Amino acid sequence: MRLLTFLEVGNLGGLVAMIIGVIVVVAVVVSLIITVIAKVIYESKDDRKFTKKQFWQTMLISLLICGLISGMVCGGMF
């Protein structure tokens, strides 16, 4: 009931901040999972090492792709 009261007041800034926060947290978690999967696949062949730089680059690229997808979904393309 408290959330209903919050919405009735008309101050939706907190709700928008919560939605954006949830989207960011989900994107980071999904990117982390994708990066860990890429690391496991990369290190499974020929005894190679996945460096810290490669880890963060893969994480950033995955995060950017998740951001593009969420922008398309939230923007109304799908």
KOLKE-526113 format. One record per residue: residue in one letter; y, x, z of N, C-alpha, C in turn; residue number from 1. Coordinates in Angstrom, 1 decimal, always signed. Atoms other than C-alpha are relative to their C-alpha. Layout:
! residues N
ATOM, aa, n_py, n_px, n_pz, ca_py, ca_px, ca_pz, c_py, c_px, c_pz, i
ATOM, A, Y, X, Z, Y, X, Z, Y, X, Z, NUM
...
***
This chain:
! residues 78
ATOM, aa, n_py, n_px, n_pz, ca_py, ca_px, ca_pz, c_py, c_px, c_pz, i
ATOM, M, -1.2, +0.8, +0.0, +0.0, +0.0, +0.0, +1.3, +0.8, +0.0, 1
ATOM, R, -1.2, -0.9, +0.0, +2.4, +2.9, +0.6, +0.4, +0.4, -1.3, 2
ATOM, L, -0.3, -0.4, +1.4, +2.2, +4.0, -3.0, +0.7, -1.2, -0.7, 3
ATOM, L, -0.6, +1.2, +0.6, +3.1, +0.4, -4.1, +1.5, -0.1, +0.5, 4
ATOM, T, -1.4, +0.0, -0.5, +6.2, +0.6, -1.8, +0.8, +1.1, -0.7, 5
ATOM, F, -0.7, -1.2, +0.7, +7.1, +4.0, -3.3, +0.4, -0.4, -1.4, 6
ATOM, L, -0.3, +0.3, +1.4, +7.0, +2.6, -6.8, +1.0, -1.2, -0.1, 7
ATOM, E, -1.0, +1.1, +0.0, +9.0, -0.5, -5.9, +1.4, +0.4, +0.2, 8
ATOM, V, -1.3, -0.5, -0.3, +11.9, +1.5, -4.7, +0.7, +0.4, -1.2, 9
ATOM, G, -0.6, -0.5, +1.2, +12.5, +2.9, -8.1, +0.2, +1.5, -0.1, 10
ATOM, N, -0.1, -1.4, +0.0, +12.5, +6.5, -7.2, -1.3, +0.6, -0.6, 11
ATOM, L, +1.2, -0.4, +0.6, +10.0, +7.7, -9.7, -0.1, +1.5, -0.3, 12
ATOM, G, +0.0, -1.4, +0.2, +10.9, +11.4, -9.6, -1.2, +0.7, +0.6, 13
ATOM, G, +1.2, -0.5, -0.7, +8.1, +12.1, -7.1, -1.3, -0.2, -0.8, 14
ATOM, L, +1.1, +0.4, +0.8, +5.6, +10.3, -9.2, -0.2, +0.8, -1.3, 15
ATOM, V, +0.1, -0.8, +1.2, +6.5, +12.2, -12.3, -0.4, +1.4, +0.3, 16
ATOM, A, +0.4, -1.4, -0.5, +6.3, +15.5, -10.4, -1.5, +0.1, +0.3, 17
ATOM, M, +1.5, +0.0, -0.3, +2.8, +14.5, -9.2, -0.8, +0.0, -1.2, 18
ATOM, I, +0.7, +0.1, +1.3, +1.7, +13.7, -12.7, +0.0, +1.3, -0.7, 19
ATOM, I, -0.1, -1.3, +0.6, +3.0, +17.0, -14.1, -0.8, +1.0, +0.8, 20
ATOM, G, +0.8, -1.0, -0.8, +1.4, +18.9, -11.2, -1.5, -0.2, -0.2, 21
ATOM, V, +1.4, +0.3, +0.3, -2.0, +17.2, -11.8, -0.4, +0.6, -1.4, 22
ATOM, I, +0.3, -0.5, +1.3, -1.8, +18.1, -15.5, -0.1, +1.5, +0.0, 23
ATOM, V, +0.0, -1.4, -0.1, -1.0, +21.7, -14.7, -1.2, +0.5, +0.7, 24
ATOM, V, +1.1, -0.5, -0.7, -3.7, +22.1, -12.2, -1.3, -0.2, -0.8, 25
ATOM, V, +1.2, +0.3, +0.9, -6.3, +20.5, -14.5, -0.1, +1.0, -1.1, 26
ATOM, A, -0.1, -1.0, +1.1, -5.2, +22.8, -17.3, -0.4, +1.4, +0.4, 27
ATOM, V, +0.3, -1.3, -0.6, -5.5, +25.9, -15.1, -1.5, +0.1, +0.3, 28
ATOM, V, +1.5, +0.0, -0.3, -9.0, +24.9, -13.9, -0.8, +0.1, -1.3, 29
ATOM, V, +0.7, +0.0, +1.3, -10.2, +24.2, -17.4, +0.1, +1.3, -0.7, 30
ATOM, S, -0.1, -1.4, +0.6, -8.8, +27.5, -18.7, -0.8, +1.0, +0.7, 31
ATOM, L, +0.8, -1.0, -0.7, -10.4, +29.4, -15.9, -1.5, -0.2, -0.3, 32
ATOM, I, +1.4, +0.2, +0.3, -13.8, +27.8, -16.6, -0.3, +0.5, -1.4, 33
ATOM, I, +0.2, -0.5, +1.4, -13.4, +28.6, -20.4, +0.0, +1.5, +0.0, 34
ATOM, T, -0.1, -1.5, -0.1, -12.4, +32.2, -19.5, -1.3, +0.6, +0.6, 35
ATOM, V, +1.2, -0.5, -0.7, -15.4, +32.7, -17.2, -1.2, -0.1, -1.0, 36
ATOM, I, +1.0, +0.2, +1.0, -17.7, +31.3, -19.9, +0.1, +1.1, -1.1, 37
ATOM, A, -0.2, -1.1, +1.0, -16.2, +33.7, -22.5, -0.3, +1.4, +0.6, 38
ATOM, K, +0.4, -1.3, -0.7, -16.6, +36.6, -20.0, -1.5, +0.2, +0.0, 39
ATOM, V, +1.4, -0.1, -0.2, -20.2, +35.8, -19.4, -0.7, +0.3, -1.4, 40
ATOM, I, +0.5, -0.2, +1.4, -20.9, +35.6, -23.2, +0.3, +1.4, -0.5, 41
ATOM, Y, -0.4, -1.3, +0.5, -19.0, +38.8, -23.9, -0.8, +1.1, +0.7, 42
ATOM, E, +0.7, -1.0, -0.7, -20.7, +40.8, -21.2, -1.5, -0.1, -0.2, 43
ATOM, S, +1.5, +0.2, +0.2, -24.2, +39.5, -22.1, -0.5, +0.9, -1.1, 44
ATOM, K, +0.5, -0.7, +1.2, -24.3, +41.5, -25.3, +0.4, +1.5, +0.1, 45
ATOM, D, -0.2, -1.4, +0.2, -24.6, +45.3, -25.6, +0.6, +0.7, +1.2, 46
ATOM, D, -0.5, -0.6, -1.2, -23.6, +46.1, -22.0, +1.5, +0.3, -0.1, 47
ATOM, R, -1.4, -0.2, +0.1, -19.9, +45.6, -22.7, +0.7, -0.4, +1.3, 48
ATOM, K, -0.8, +0.3, -1.2, -17.2, +45.3, -20.0, +1.2, -0.8, -0.4, 49
ATOM, F, -1.2, +0.9, +0.2, -14.6, +42.5, -19.9, +1.1, +0.4, +0.9, 50
ATOM, T, -1.1, -0.5, -0.9, -11.4, +44.1, -18.7, +0.9, -1.1, +0.5, 51
ATOM, K, -1.0, +0.9, -0.7, -8.7, +42.5, -16.5, +1.0, -0.5, -1.1, 52
ATOM, K, -1.0, +0.4, +1.1, -6.3, +42.5, -19.5, -0.6, -1.0, -0.9, 53
ATOM, Q, +0.6, +1.0, +0.9, -8.8, +40.7, -21.7, -0.2, -1.3, +0.7, 54
ATOM, F, +0.1, +1.2, -0.8, -9.4, +38.2, -18.9, +1.3, -0.8, +0.0, 55
ATOM, W, -1.3, +0.7, -0.1, -5.7, +37.3, -18.5, +0.4, -0.4, -1.4, 56
ATOM, Q, -0.4, +0.5, +1.4, -5.2, +37.2, -22.3, -0.8, -1.2, -0.4, 57
ATOM, T, +0.8, +1.2, +0.3, -8.1, +34.8, -22.7, +0.4, -1.2, +0.8, 58
ATOM, M, -0.4, +1.0, -0.8, -6.9, +32.8, -19.8, +1.3, -0.6, -0.5, 59
ATOM, L, -1.2, +0.4, +0.5, -3.4, +32.6, -21.3, -0.1, -0.8, -1.3, 60
ATOM, I, +0.2, +0.7, +1.3, -4.6, +31.6, -24.8, -0.6, -1.3, +0.3, 61
ATOM, S, +0.7, +1.2, -0.3, -6.9, +29.0, -23.3, +1.0, -1.0, +0.7, 62
ATOM, L, -1.0, +0.9, -0.7, -4.0, +27.6, -21.1, +1.0, -0.5, -1.0, 63
ATOM, L, -0.9, +0.5, +1.1, -1.7, +27.4, -24.2, -0.7, -1.1, -0.8, 64
ATOM, I, +0.7, +1.0, +0.8, -4.4, +25.5, -26.1, -0.1, -1.3, +0.8, 65
ATOM, C, +0.1, +1.2, -0.9, -4.9, +23.1, -23.1, +1.4, -0.7, +0.0, 66
ATOM, G, -1.4, +0.6, +0.0, -1.1, +22.6, -23.0, +0.3, -0.7, -1.3, 67
ATOM, L, -0.2, +0.7, +1.3, -1.0, +21.8, -26.7, -0.8, -1.3, -0.1, 68
ATOM, I, +0.8, +1.2, +0.0, -3.8, +19.3, -26.3, +0.5, -1.1, +0.9, 69
ATOM, S, -0.6, +1.0, -0.9, -2.3, +17.6, -23.3, +1.3, -0.5, -0.5, 70
ATOM, G, -1.2, +0.4, +0.6, +1.0, +17.5, -25.1, -0.2, -1.0, -1.1, 71
ATOM, M, +0.3, +1.0, +1.1, -0.5, +15.7, -28.0, -0.5, -1.3, +0.6, 72
ATOM, V, +0.5, +1.2, -0.6, -2.4, +13.3, -25.7, +1.1, -0.8, +0.7, 73
ATOM, C, -1.1, +0.6, -0.7, +0.6, +12.6, -23.5, +1.2, -0.5, -0.9, 74
ATOM, G, -1.1, +0.3, +1.0, +3.0, +12.5, -26.5, -0.3, -1.2, -0.8, 75
ATOM, G, +0.3, +1.2, +0.7, +1.1, +9.6, -28.0, -0.6, +0.2, -1.4, 76
ATOM, M, +0.6, -0.3, +1.3, -0.5, +11.3, -31.0, -1.4, -0.7, -0.1, 77
ATOM, F, +1.4, +0.6, +0.0, -4.0, +10.1, -29.9, +0.0, -1.3, +0.8, 78
***
